[in-house]
Amino acid sequence: MKSNIKIIKENNGKHFSVVGDTYRTIISGKQTNGEYAIIDMLVPLDGGPPPHAHASFHESFYIVDGELEFKTEDGKYIARKGDLVNIPKGGAIHSFKNTSKAMAHLLCTVVPAGLDDFFEEIGTPVEEGEFLPPHHLSEEEIKKVVAIAGKYGQVLYPPDYLDK
């Protein structure tokens, strides 16, 4: 019987700029029959996604380095190196932002896969370590991203939605 073990070499995978962050798909849903995906995220100062929710998949973030402020409807949390933030299925609204002075590095695991395809569709391909400044979206671009997010089971909220 042939083993399906995969060895993913360091820095293999596609790199994308998404909202000013640089994400690398370590292993995609295409490689795991849609069961899961792992995404390596580099988040510069003030980087991170706006509030969003996704009811149909589990997401976890392991903080490899740096720290991030996570916001949920329950409040704010600072996640530091070595912490794990677990967002179960069910659609909890959440966001995160790098409020420290150093680059934040995290590993995001999604079960089942799909978020990796979303990032590929909305992101801009970049080289390893390349960062593009966050792009201010026009009304038309916002509508397009919202529609694409919906296709992947995500709901996007205004940037100030979780501010209390």
SULJO-V680083 format. One record per backbone hydrogen bond with DSSP energy under -1.0 kcal/mol. CO is the residue of the C=O (numbers start at 1). NH is the residue of the N-H. If there is no record, write none. Layout:
co:nh
CO:NH
CO:NH
This chain:
co:nh
9:12
14:25
15:126
16:23
17:124
18:21
21:18
22:42
23:16
24:40
27:38
29:34
32:35
34:113
37:110
38:26
38:27
39:108
40:24
41:106
42:22
43:104
44:47
47:98
51:157
52:94
53:155
55:90
58:111
59:87
60:109
61:85
62:107
63:82
65:105
68:79
69:97
70:77
71:95
72:75
75:72
77:70
79:68
80:83
83:63
85:61
87:59
94:52
95:71
97:69
98:46
104:43
105:64
105:65
106:41
107:62
108:39
109:60
110:37
111:58
114:118
115:119
116:120
117:121
118:122
119:123
124:17
127:130
138:142
139:143
140:144
141:145
142:146
143:147
144:148
145:149
146:150
147:151
148:152
149:154
150:153
155:53
158:161
160:163
